[in-house]
Amino acid sequence: MESILARASIGISELKVNPMAAIEQADGPVAILNRNKPVAYLVPASEWEAICERLEDAELADIVRSRADEKVLSVKLEDL
């Protein structure tokens, strides 16, 4: 059996019957199962937004690290 990366799970058939109930009862991500295997995860909007922000922060940190050894140039705001 594959590992399930959520504290809660719901069968895909049960999800089809009442999707809003699954969303309302969720306290965090919910694994959507098909034949006892996770096929998708239902993530609350607030958590998805937080994940996207963390990913963006990680990408920006990578850019900063990649430019750390570049020569610093001084410019005036008016010159831009």
C-alpha positions in Angstrom: 0.0 0.0 0.0 1.3 3.5 -0.9 1.8 6.0 1.9 -0.9 8.6 2.4 0.4 12.1 3.0 -2.7 13.3 4.9 -4.4 12.7 8.2 -7.8 12.2 6.5 -8.9 10.3 3.5 -12.1 9.8 1.5 -13.0 7.3 -1.3 -13.6 8.8 -4.7 -17.1 7.4 -4.8 -17.9 9.0 -1.5 -16.4 12.3 -2.7 -18.6 12.3 -5.8 -21.8 11.9 -3.7 -21.1 15.1 -1.6 -17.9 17.0 -2.3 -18.7 19.9 -0.1 -19.1 17.6 2.9 -15.5 16.4 2.4 -14.3 20.0 2.1 -16.2 21.2 5.1 -15.1 18.3 7.3 -11.5 18.6 6.3 -9.0 19.8 8.9 -6.1 20.1 6.4 -5.4 18.0 3.3 -7.6 15.0 2.5 -6.3 12.1 0.4 -8.7 11.0 -2.3 -8.5 7.3 -2.7 -9.4 5.0 -5.6 -9.2 1.3 -4.6 -7.3 2.2 -1.4 -4.6 4.1 -3.3 -4.2 7.9 -3.2 -5.0 9.4 -6.6 -5.2 13.1 -5.5 -5.2 15.4 -2.5 -7.8 17.9 -1.6 -6.0 20.9 0.0 -7.9 23.8 1.6 -7.4 27.1 -0.3 -5.6 28.8 2.6 -3.1 26.0 2.9 -2.5 26.0 -0.9 -1.9 29.7 -0.8 0.7 29.2 2.0 2.4 26.4 0.0 2.6 28.7 -3.1 4.1 31.5 -1.0 6.7 29.1 0.4 7.6 27.9 -3.0 8.0 31.4 -4.3 10.2 32.3 -1.3 12.4 29.3 -2.0 12.7 30.3 -5.7 13.7 33.9 -4.7 16.2 32.5 -2.2 17.8 30.4 -5.0 18.1 33.6 -7.1 19.7 35.5 -4.3 22.2 32.7 -3.6 23.0 32.4 -7.3 23.8 36.1 -7.5 25.7 36.3 -4.2 29.1 36.4 -6.0 28.2 39.0 -8.6 29.9 42.4 -8.7 27.8 45.1 -7.0 27.0 48.1 -9.1 25.9 51.4 -7.7 23.2 53.3 -9.7 21.0 56.3 -9.1 17.3 55.9 -9.2 17.1 58.7 -11.7 19.3 56.7 -14.1 16.9 53.9 -14.3 
